[in-house]
Amino acid sequence: MPPRWHQIDRDGTALACAEYGGGGTPVILLHGLAGHATEWNETASWLTTSHRVFAPESRGHGRSERHPGDVSRNAHVVDVIAWIEHLSLDPVTLVGQSLGGQTAFLVAARRQDLVEKLVVIEASPGPCAANGAPVEDDATIRRVRQWLEGWPKPFPSRDAATAFFGRNDTWAQAWADGLEQHSDGLYPSFDIDVILDTLKGATGSFWDEWRAIECPTLVVVINDRENPDLARQMLAEQPRASLVEIPDAGHDLHLDNPAAWRETLETFLD
Protein backbone atom coordinates (compact mmCIF):
# COMPACT_ATOMS: atom_id res chain seq x y z
CA MET A 1 0.00 0.00 0.00
CA PRO A 2 1.45 3.40 -0.92
CA PRO A 3 2.21 5.76 1.95
CA ARG A 4 0.12 8.73 2.99
CA TRP A 5 1.94 12.04 2.54
CA HIS A 6 2.13 14.88 5.04
CA GLN A 7 3.20 18.42 4.13
CA ILE A 8 4.44 21.21 6.38
CA ASP A 9 6.03 24.59 5.82
CA ARG A 10 8.96 25.33 8.12
CA ASP A 11 10.17 28.91 7.90
CA GLY A 12 9.19 29.11 4.26
CA THR A 13 10.60 25.72 3.27
CA ALA A 14 8.12 23.07 2.09
CA LEU A 15 8.75 19.63 3.60
CA ALA A 16 7.14 16.26 2.87
CA CYS A 17 6.94 13.09 4.93
CA ALA A 18 5.58 9.63 4.08
CA GLU A 19 3.46 7.82 6.68
CA TYR A 20 3.24 4.05 6.23
CA GLY A 21 0.85 3.34 9.09
CA GLY A 22 1.24 0.64 11.69
CA GLY A 23 0.96 0.80 15.46
CA GLY A 24 3.27 0.95 18.44
CA THR A 25 6.35 3.07 19.04
CA PRO A 26 6.95 5.51 16.15
CA VAL A 27 9.98 4.88 13.94
CA ILE A 28 11.31 7.60 11.64
CA LEU A 29 13.44 6.45 8.69
CA LEU A 30 15.87 9.02 7.24
CA HIS A 31 17.28 8.47 3.73
CA GLY A 32 20.75 9.42 2.59
CA LEU A 33 22.11 12.00 0.17
CA ALA A 34 20.34 11.91 -3.24
CA GLY A 35 17.95 9.31 -1.83
CA HIS A 36 14.22 9.51 -1.23
CA ALA A 37 11.61 8.51 1.33
CA THR A 38 10.13 5.57 -0.57
CA GLU A 39 13.44 3.72 -0.75
CA TRP A 40 12.25 2.50 2.66
CA ASN A 41 9.16 0.79 1.19
CA GLU A 42 10.42 -2.72 1.84
CA THR A 43 11.58 -1.89 5.36
CA ALA A 44 8.20 -0.30 6.09
CA SER A 45 6.33 -3.34 4.76
CA TRP A 46 7.47 -5.45 7.71
CA LEU A 47 8.23 -2.75 10.26
CA THR A 48 4.59 -1.59 10.32
CA THR A 49 3.59 -4.91 11.89
CA SER A 50 5.04 -3.66 15.18
CA HIS A 51 5.68 0.08 14.80
CA ARG A 52 4.17 3.24 13.36
CA VAL A 53 6.48 4.17 10.49
CA PHE A 54 7.35 7.52 8.91
CA ALA A 55 9.93 8.55 6.31
CA PRO A 56 10.58 12.27 5.71
CA GLU A 57 11.95 13.49 2.41
CA SER A 58 14.96 15.71 3.17
CA ARG A 59 15.03 19.32 2.03
CA GLY A 60 16.45 19.48 -1.48
CA HIS A 61 15.03 16.05 -2.29
CA GLY A 62 11.85 14.73 -3.91
CA ARG A 63 8.60 16.23 -2.70
CA SER A 64 10.34 18.62 -0.33
CA GLU A 65 11.66 22.03 -1.39
CA ARG A 66 14.03 21.55 -4.35
CA HIS A 67 16.04 24.75 -3.76
CA PRO A 68 16.02 25.51 -0.03
CA GLY A 69 17.91 28.56 1.09
CA ASP A 70 19.59 26.62 3.90
CA VAL A 71 21.03 23.11 3.52
CA SER A 72 23.15 23.16 6.67
CA ARG A 73 23.30 20.33 9.17
CA ASN A 74 21.30 22.49 11.57
CA ALA A 75 18.49 22.92 9.03
CA HIS A 76 18.20 19.16 8.52
CA VAL A 77 18.24 18.51 12.26
CA VAL A 78 15.52 21.08 12.96
CA ASP A 79 13.42 19.62 10.11
CA VAL A 80 13.35 16.21 11.81
CA ILE A 81 12.55 17.80 15.17
CA ALA A 82 9.72 19.70 13.47
CA TRP A 83 8.24 16.47 12.11
CA ILE A 84 8.40 14.75 15.50
CA GLU A 85 6.64 17.67 17.15
CA HIS A 86 4.15 18.32 14.33
CA LEU A 87 3.03 14.69 14.26
CA SER A 88 3.17 14.35 18.08
CA LEU A 89 5.40 11.29 17.84
CA ASP A 90 7.82 11.62 20.76
CA PRO A 91 9.53 9.58 21.88
CA VAL A 92 10.68 7.96 18.64
CA THR A 93 13.22 5.53 17.31
CA LEU A 94 15.36 7.30 14.72
CA VAL A 95 16.88 5.21 11.91
CA GLY A 96 19.13 6.97 9.41
CA GLN A 97 21.33 5.81 6.55
CA SER A 98 24.44 7.71 5.41
CA LEU A 99 23.68 11.45 5.59
CA GLY A 100 20.39 10.53 7.23
CA GLY A 101 22.34 8.61 9.85
CA GLN A 102 24.38 11.68 10.66
CA THR A 103 21.21 13.76 10.89
CA ALA A 104 19.67 11.13 13.18
CA PHE A 105 22.46 11.15 15.74
CA LEU A 106 22.63 14.96 15.70
CA VAL A 107 18.91 15.04 16.53
CA ALA A 108 19.45 12.50 19.34
CA ALA A 109 22.30 14.58 20.76
CA ARG A 110 20.36 17.85 20.68
CA ARG A 111 16.93 16.64 21.78
CA GLN A 112 17.40 13.68 24.06
CA ASP A 113 13.80 14.00 25.19
CA LEU A 114 12.53 13.11 21.71
CA VAL A 115 14.61 10.01 20.88
CA GLU A 116 14.49 6.75 22.82
CA LYS A 117 16.51 4.59 20.42
CA LEU A 118 18.91 5.36 17.57
CA VAL A 119 20.14 3.38 14.56
CA VAL A 120 23.02 4.81 12.53
CA ILE A 121 23.65 3.06 9.20
CA GLU A 122 26.90 3.65 7.31
CA ALA A 123 27.43 7.07 8.90
CA SER A 124 29.92 8.51 11.34
CA PRO A 125 30.80 11.69 13.24
CA GLY A 126 33.43 12.23 10.55
CA PRO A 127 37.21 12.30 10.43
CA CYS A 128 38.92 14.52 12.95
CA ALA A 129 42.37 16.10 12.83
CA ALA A 130 44.71 15.70 15.78
CA ASN A 131 43.85 19.19 17.02
CA GLY A 132 40.11 18.50 16.83
CA ALA A 133 39.52 20.73 13.82
CA PRO A 134 37.00 19.62 11.15
CA VAL A 135 38.36 17.92 8.05
CA GLU A 136 36.91 18.79 4.63
CA ASP A 137 36.74 15.73 2.37
CA ASP A 138 37.10 17.30 -1.08
CA ALA A 139 37.77 13.92 -2.68
CA THR A 140 34.36 12.66 -1.55
CA ILE A 141 32.64 15.73 -2.97
CA ARG A 142 34.43 15.32 -6.31
CA ARG A 143 33.51 11.62 -6.43
CA VAL A 144 29.84 12.31 -5.74
CA ARG A 145 29.74 15.06 -8.37
CA GLN A 146 31.29 12.77 -10.97
CA TRP A 147 28.79 10.01 -10.21
CA LEU A 148 25.71 12.25 -10.34
CA GLU A 149 26.84 14.07 -13.47
CA GLY A 150 27.24 10.67 -15.14
CA TRP A 151 23.52 9.91 -14.90
CA PRO A 152 21.68 10.10 -18.25
CA LYS A 153 19.42 13.15 -18.33
CA PRO A 154 16.85 12.06 -19.04
CA PHE A 155 16.63 8.33 -18.67
CA PRO A 156 14.45 7.33 -21.64
CA SER A 157 12.57 4.67 -19.64
CA ARG A 158 12.40 2.94 -16.29
CA ASP A 159 14.06 -0.13 -17.80
CA ALA A 160 16.96 2.07 -18.92
CA ALA A 161 17.24 3.50 -15.41
CA THR A 162 17.30 0.11 -13.68
CA ALA A 163 19.85 -1.16 -16.19
CA PHE A 164 22.04 1.89 -15.48
CA PHE A 165 21.87 1.53 -11.70
CA GLY A 166 22.31 -2.25 -11.96
CA ARG A 167 24.11 -4.10 -9.15
CA ASN A 168 21.00 -5.87 -7.88
CA ASP A 169 17.29 -5.64 -8.58
CA THR A 170 16.24 -4.22 -5.21
CA TRP A 171 18.91 -1.52 -5.32
CA ALA A 172 18.22 -0.59 -8.95
CA GLN A 173 14.45 -0.47 -8.47
CA ALA A 174 14.77 1.73 -5.39
CA TRP A 175 16.99 4.26 -7.16
CA ALA A 176 14.70 4.26 -10.19
CA ASP A 177 11.75 4.95 -7.87
CA GLY A 178 13.39 8.23 -6.94
CA LEU A 179 13.26 9.59 -10.49
CA GLU A 180 10.62 12.03 -11.72
CA GLN A 181 8.61 11.47 -14.88
CA HIS A 182 8.72 14.35 -17.40
CA SER A 183 7.36 14.46 -20.92
CA ASP A 184 10.71 13.41 -22.41
CA GLY A 185 11.82 10.89 -19.82
CA LEU A 186 12.90 10.39 -16.20
CA TYR A 187 15.01 12.92 -14.30
CA PRO A 188 16.59 13.03 -10.83
CA SER A 189 14.32 14.48 -8.15
CA PHE A 190 17.08 16.82 -6.97
CA ASP A 191 19.57 19.33 -8.35
CA ILE A 192 23.25 18.39 -8.22
CA ASP A 193 24.47 21.74 -6.87
CA VAL A 194 22.04 21.52 -3.94
CA ILE A 195 23.16 17.97 -3.22
CA LEU A 196 26.83 18.97 -3.20
CA ASP A 197 26.19 21.99 -0.99
CA THR A 198 24.38 19.66 1.42
CA LEU A 199 27.34 17.28 1.41
CA LYS A 200 29.81 20.08 2.10
CA GLY A 201 27.96 20.87 5.31
CA ALA A 202 28.31 17.28 6.47
CA THR A 203 32.05 16.78 6.06
CA GLY A 204 33.11 18.30 9.37
CA SER A 205 33.66 16.73 12.77
CA PHE A 206 30.69 15.92 15.01
CA TRP A 207 32.39 13.87 17.72
CA ASP A 208 31.20 16.09 20.56
CA GLU A 209 27.60 15.47 19.49
CA TRP A 210 28.26 11.75 19.18
CA ARG A 211 29.56 11.62 22.75
CA ALA A 212 26.49 13.50 24.01
CA ILE A 213 23.99 10.81 22.96
CA GLU A 214 22.27 9.15 25.92
CA CYS A 215 19.92 6.61 24.31
CA PRO A 216 20.67 3.01 23.22
CA THR A 217 22.39 3.24 19.85
CA LEU A 218 23.09 0.71 17.11
CA VAL A 219 25.84 1.32 14.55
CA VAL A 220 25.33 -0.71 11.36
CA VAL A 221 28.13 -0.96 8.79
CA ILE A 222 29.23 -3.17 5.93
CA ASN A 223 31.95 -5.64 6.78
CA ASP A 224 34.47 -4.44 4.20
CA ARG A 225 34.27 -0.70 4.88
CA GLU A 226 37.30 1.36 3.89
CA ASN A 227 37.99 2.56 7.42
CA PRO A 228 37.29 -0.24 9.94
CA ASP A 229 38.96 1.71 12.75
CA LEU A 230 36.30 4.42 12.50
CA ALA A 231 33.49 2.12 13.68
CA ARG A 232 35.63 0.94 16.59
CA GLN A 233 36.36 4.56 17.50
CA MET A 234 32.63 5.29 17.48
CA LEU A 235 32.06 2.52 20.03
CA ALA A 236 34.99 3.67 22.16
CA GLU A 237 33.62 7.22 22.24
CA GLN A 238 29.98 6.22 22.85
CA PRO A 239 29.46 3.57 25.55
CA ARG A 240 25.74 3.21 24.75
CA ALA A 241 26.51 2.05 21.21
CA SER A 242 26.77 -1.46 19.82
CA LEU A 243 27.93 -2.57 16.38
CA VAL A 244 26.58 -4.92 13.70
CA GLU A 245 28.38 -5.64 10.43
CA ILE A 246 26.23 -6.60 7.43
CA PRO A 247 27.83 -9.02 4.94
CA ASP A 248 27.42 -9.04 1.17
CA ALA A 249 26.32 -5.41 0.95
CA GLY A 250 27.42 -1.96 -0.14
CA HIS A 251 26.75 1.47 1.32
CA ASP A 252 22.97 1.11 0.79
CA LEU A 253 22.94 -2.03 2.88
CA HIS A 254 19.19 -1.86 3.56
CA LEU A 255 18.74 -2.39 -0.20
CA ASP A 256 21.69 -4.71 -0.84
CA ASN A 257 20.99 -7.26 1.88
CA PRO A 258 17.42 -6.65 3.08
CA ALA A 259 17.20 -9.98 4.94
CA ALA A 260 20.23 -9.26 7.11
CA TRP A 261 19.07 -5.68 7.58
CA ARG A 262 15.65 -6.85 8.76
CA GLU A 263 17.12 -9.29 11.26
CA THR A 264 19.47 -6.59 12.57
CA LEU A 265 16.80 -3.94 13.05
CA GLU A 266 14.17 -6.26 14.51
CA THR A 267 16.66 -7.67 17.01
CA PHE A 268 17.63 -4.19 18.18
CA LEU A 269 14.05 -2.94 18.42
CA ASP A 270 12.92 -6.02 20.32
C-alpha positions as CSV (number, residue, x, y, z in Angstrom):
1,M,0.0,0.0,0.0
2,P,1.5,3.4,-0.9
3,P,2.2,5.8,2.0
4,R,0.1,8.7,3.0
5,W,1.9,12.0,2.5
6,H,2.1,14.9,5.0
7,Q,3.2,18.4,4.1
8,I,4.4,21.2,6.4
9,D,6.0,24.6,5.8
10,R,9.0,25.3,8.1
11,D,10.2,28.9,7.9
12,G,9.2,29.1,4.3
13,T,10.6,25.7,3.3
14,A,8.1,23.1,2.1
15,L,8.7,19.6,3.6
16,A,7.1,16.3,2.9
17,C,6.9,13.1,4.9
18,A,5.6,9.6,4.1
19,E,3.5,7.8,6.7
20,Y,3.2,4.1,6.2
21,G,0.9,3.3,9.1
22,G,1.2,0.6,11.7
23,G,1.0,0.8,15.5
24,G,3.3,1.0,18.4
25,T,6.3,3.1,19.0
26,P,7.0,5.5,16.2
27,V,10.0,4.9,13.9
28,I,11.3,7.6,11.6
29,L,13.4,6.4,8.7
30,L,15.9,9.0,7.2
31,H,17.3,8.5,3.7
32,G,20.8,9.4,2.6
33,L,22.1,12.0,0.2
34,A,20.3,11.9,-3.2
35,G,17.9,9.3,-1.8
36,H,14.2,9.5,-1.2
37,A,11.6,8.5,1.3
38,T,10.1,5.6,-0.6
39,E,13.4,3.7,-0.8
40,W,12.2,2.5,2.7
41,N,9.2,0.8,1.2
42,E,10.4,-2.7,1.8
43,T,11.6,-1.9,5.4
44,A,8.2,-0.3,6.1
45,S,6.3,-3.3,4.8
46,W,7.5,-5.5,7.7
47,L,8.2,-2.7,10.3
48,T,4.6,-1.6,10.3
49,T,3.6,-4.9,11.9
50,S,5.0,-3.7,15.2
51,H,5.7,0.1,14.8
52,R,4.2,3.2,13.4
53,V,6.5,4.2,10.5
54,F,7.4,7.5,8.9
55,A,9.9,8.6,6.3
56,P,10.6,12.3,5.7
57,E,12.0,13.5,2.4
58,S,15.0,15.7,3.2
59,R,15.0,19.3,2.0
60,G,16.5,19.5,-1.5
61,H,15.0,16.1,-2.3
62,G,11.9,14.7,-3.9
63,R,8.6,16.2,-2.7
64,S,10.3,18.6,-0.3
65,E,11.7,22.0,-1.4
66,R,14.0,21.5,-4.3
67,H,16.0,24.7,-3.8
68,P,16.0,25.5,0.0
69,G,17.9,28.6,1.1
70,D,19.6,26.6,3.9
71,V,21.0,23.1,3.5
72,S,23.1,23.2,6.7
73,R,23.3,20.3,9.2
74,N,21.3,22.5,11.6
75,A,18.5,22.9,9.0
76,H,18.2,19.2,8.5
77,V,18.2,18.5,12.3
78,V,15.5,21.1,13.0
79,D,13.4,19.6,10.1
80,V,13.4,16.2,11.8
81,I,12.5,17.8,15.2
82,A,9.7,19.7,13.5
83,W,8.2,16.5,12.1
84,I,8.4,14.7,15.5
85,E,6.6,17.7,17.1
86,H,4.2,18.3,14.3
87,L,3.0,14.7,14.3
88,S,3.2,14.4,18.1
89,L,5.4,11.3,17.8
90,D,7.8,11.6,20.8
91,P,9.5,9.6,21.9
92,V,10.7,8.0,18.6
93,T,13.2,5.5,17.3
94,L,15.4,7.3,14.7
95,V,16.9,5.2,11.9
96,G,19.1,7.0,9.4
97,Q,21.3,5.8,6.6
98,S,24.4,7.7,5.4
99,L,23.7,11.5,5.6
100,G,20.4,10.5,7.2
101,G,22.3,8.6,9.9
102,Q,24.4,11.7,10.7
103,T,21.2,13.8,10.9
104,A,19.7,11.1,13.2
105,F,22.5,11.2,15.7
106,L,22.6,15.0,15.7
107,V,18.9,15.0,16.5
108,A,19.4,12.5,19.3
109,A,22.3,14.6,20.8
110,R,20.4,17.8,20.7
111,R,16.9,16.6,21.8
112,Q,17.4,13.7,24.1
113,D,13.8,14.0,25.2
114,L,12.5,13.1,21.7
115,V,14.6,10.0,20.9
116,E,14.5,6.8,22.8
117,K,16.5,4.6,20.4
118,L,18.9,5.4,17.6
119,V,20.1,3.4,14.6
120,V,23.0,4.8,12.5
121,I,23.7,3.1,9.2
122,E,26.9,3.7,7.3
123,A,27.4,7.1,8.9
124,S,29.9,8.5,11.3
125,P,30.8,11.7,13.2
126,G,33.4,12.2,10.6
127,P,37.2,12.3,10.4
128,C,38.9,14.5,12.9
129,A,42.4,16.1,12.8
130,A,44.7,15.7,15.8
131,N,43.8,19.2,17.0
132,G,40.1,18.5,16.8
133,A,39.5,20.7,13.8
134,P,37.0,19.6,11.1
135,V,38.4,17.9,8.1
136,E,36.9,18.8,4.6
137,D,36.7,15.7,2.4
138,D,37.1,17.3,-1.1
139,A,37.8,13.9,-2.7
140,T,34.4,12.7,-1.5
141,I,32.6,15.7,-3.0
142,R,34.4,15.3,-6.3
143,R,33.5,11.6,-6.4
144,V,29.8,12.3,-5.7
145,R,29.7,15.1,-8.4
146,Q,31.3,12.8,-11.0
147,W,28.8,10.0,-10.2
148,L,25.7,12.3,-10.3
149,E,26.8,14.1,-13.5
150,G,27.2,10.7,-15.1
151,W,23.5,9.9,-14.9
152,P,21.7,10.1,-18.2
153,K,19.4,13.2,-18.3
154,P,16.8,12.1,-19.0
155,F,16.6,8.3,-18.7
156,P,14.5,7.3,-21.6
157,S,12.6,4.7,-19.6
158,R,12.4,2.9,-16.3
159,D,14.1,-0.1,-17.8
160,A,17.0,2.1,-18.9
161,A,17.2,3.5,-15.4
162,T,17.3,0.1,-13.7
163,A,19.9,-1.2,-16.2
164,F,22.0,1.9,-15.5
165,F,21.9,1.5,-11.7
166,G,22.3,-2.3,-12.0
167,R,24.1,-4.1,-9.1
168,N,21.0,-5.9,-7.9
169,D,17.3,-5.6,-8.6
170,T,16.2,-4.2,-5.2
171,W,18.9,-1.5,-5.3
172,A,18.2,-0.6,-9.0
173,Q,14.5,-0.5,-8.5
174,A,14.8,1.7,-5.4
175,W,17.0,4.3,-7.2
176,A,14.7,4.3,-10.2
177,D,11.7,4.9,-7.9
178,G,13.4,8.2,-6.9
179,L,13.3,9.6,-10.5
180,E,10.6,12.0,-11.7
181,Q,8.6,11.5,-14.9
182,H,8.7,14.3,-17.4
183,S,7.4,14.5,-20.9
184,D,10.7,13.4,-22.4
185,G,11.8,10.9,-19.8
186,L,12.9,10.4,-16.2
187,Y,15.0,12.9,-14.3
188,P,16.6,13.0,-10.8
189,S,14.3,14.5,-8.1
190,F,17.1,16.8,-7.0
191,D,19.6,19.3,-8.4
192,I,23.3,18.4,-8.2
193,D,24.5,21.7,-6.9
194,V,22.0,21.5,-3.9
195,I,23.2,18.0,-3.2
196,L,26.8,19.0,-3.2
197,D,26.2,22.0,-1.0
198,T,24.4,19.7,1.4
199,L,27.3,17.3,1.4
200,K,29.8,20.1,2.1
201,G,28.0,20.9,5.3
202,A,28.3,17.3,6.5
203,T,32.0,16.8,6.1
204,G,33.1,18.3,9.4
205,S,33.7,16.7,12.8
206,F,30.7,15.9,15.0
207,W,32.4,13.9,17.7
208,D,31.2,16.1,20.6
209,E,27.6,15.5,19.5
210,W,28.3,11.8,19.2
211,R,29.6,11.6,22.7
212,A,26.5,13.5,24.0
213,I,24.0,10.8,23.0
214,E,22.3,9.2,25.9
215,C,19.9,6.6,24.3
216,P,20.7,3.0,23.2
217,T,22.4,3.2,19.8
218,L,23.1,0.7,17.1
219,V,25.8,1.3,14.6
220,V,25.3,-0.7,11.4
221,V,28.1,-1.0,8.8
222,I,29.2,-3.2,5.9
223,N,32.0,-5.6,6.8
224,D,34.5,-4.4,4.2
225,R,34.3,-0.7,4.9
226,E,37.3,1.4,3.9
227,N,38.0,2.6,7.4
228,P,37.3,-0.2,9.9
229,D,39.0,1.7,12.7
230,L,36.3,4.4,12.5
231,A,33.5,2.1,13.7
232,R,35.6,0.9,16.6
233,Q,36.4,4.6,17.5
234,M,32.6,5.3,17.5
235,L,32.1,2.5,20.0
236,A,35.0,3.7,22.2
237,E,33.6,7.2,22.2
238,Q,30.0,6.2,22.8
239,P,29.5,3.6,25.6
240,R,25.7,3.2,24.8
241,A,26.5,2.1,21.2
242,S,26.8,-1.5,19.8
243,L,27.9,-2.6,16.4
244,V,26.6,-4.9,13.7
245,E,28.4,-5.6,10.4
246,I,26.2,-6.6,7.4
247,P,27.8,-9.0,4.9
248,D,27.4,-9.0,1.2
249,A,26.3,-5.4,0.9
250,G,27.4,-2.0,-0.1
251,H,26.8,1.5,1.3
252,D,23.0,1.1,0.8
253,L,22.9,-2.0,2.9
254,H,19.2,-1.9,3.6
255,L,18.7,-2.4,-0.2
256,D,21.7,-4.7,-0.8
257,N,21.0,-7.3,1.9
258,P,17.4,-6.6,3.1
259,A,17.2,-10.0,4.9
260,A,20.2,-9.3,7.1
261,W,19.1,-5.7,7.6
262,R,15.7,-6.9,8.8
263,E,17.1,-9.3,11.3
264,T,19.5,-6.6,12.6
265,L,16.8,-3.9,13.1
266,E,14.2,-6.3,14.5
267,T,16.7,-7.7,17.0
268,F,17.6,-4.2,18.2
269,L,14.0,-2.9,18.4
270,D,12.9,-6.0,20.3
